[in-house]
Amino acid sequence: MIRTISLASQRLLASTALAALLLSPFAATAGDAVEAAPPVAHKKTAHKAAKPKAKLTKKRPAVAAKPSAGHVAGLHNTHDSLVLKSSAALVIDQDTHEVLYGKNQEAVLPIASLTKLMTGLLVTEAMLPMGENITITQDDVDTEKGSSSRLKVGTTLTRGELLHLALMSSENRAAHALGRTYPGGLEGFVALMNNKAKVLGMQSTHYVEPTGLSSRNQSSATDLAILVGTAYGEPSMRELTTSPDFQVEVGNRTVQFNTTNRLVKSPNWDIGLQKTGYISEAGRCLVMQTKIAGRKLIMVFLDSAGKFTRLADAERVRRWVEAKPAQLPLAKPVIS
């Protein structure tokens, strides 16, 4: 049995947390960990004895990490029998829609790059020419978090290549360029994202941009399960989100991008669709469609506290499902 806070309390806590985050005095820095940002290598330079030693300067004090919305709302204090590290989680049977496990699943939280599932779904459904060339412009550069990208301004790729990178490697500039070049422009694309959410019955979902860099992109685990089920119906969404790696020609170089979800390459998992996400306000997020013990499941994990804990939460759920007798329905937790 899982004790969950009431729906009204979840939404009040989450909305209060989001307001606190948006008004927080801590400014986002270029050092914020963003899903698609690769590590920056620093070259070592040899010290020349002929030159006087440079004066030692004091290191700037480390800036405390901005707490996630789930932490601010106290959602991490919610007890659950699997001891998940995610502050909100949901596991449902894809065929019967039976809720197998829930934890704060109605809480409205920032969703980071899970946003790209809606971006990819709309681009896919529009049946736009995937071979059309799109050039990365200054408009696609992240001014929200200051994240870096290997897609430099001026890089030209096809729409299909950008879609692949956005869904597999969570490339922010790729996702932004897809929205910017959509018929009707970026503003029209965001309006379409919100309209699609309403049509699907995602009542707690709101988008302000197509990448997930903004903490104002918000949803609940319940809504995201709906989105995962819908996206799974598109074969290209299944293929691109579960691709382990992909190479593109950037200028005169071949650049390899990799999946952001290591479970895709694991022989222990049969994943049909997935997406990860991270910004400090959202914590580590993960959604998946997978098959376990003969059952097609949709899993949602929001605001996990550590770098690998969302994956560990998925493993905990997998072992829990596998431990249940196949002939018996899984025990339902108490759902608020």
Secondary structure, 3 states (H helix, E strand, C coil): CCCCCCHHHHHHHHHHHHHHHHCCCCCCCCCCCCCCCCCCCCCCCCCCCCCCCCCCCCCCCCCCCCCCHHHHHCHHHCCCCCCCCEEEEEEEECCCCCEEEEECCCCCEECHHHHHHHHHHHHHHCCCCCCCEEECCHHHCCCCCCCCCCCCCCCEEEHHHHHHHHHHCCCHHHHHHHHHCCCCHHHHHHHHHHHHHHHHCCCCCECCCCCCCCCCCEECHHHHHHHHHHHHCCHHHHHHHCCCEEEEEECCEEEEEECCCHHHHCCCCCEEEEEEEEECCCEEEEEEEEEECCEEEEEEEEEECCCCHHHHHHHHHHHHHHCCCCCCCCCCCCCC
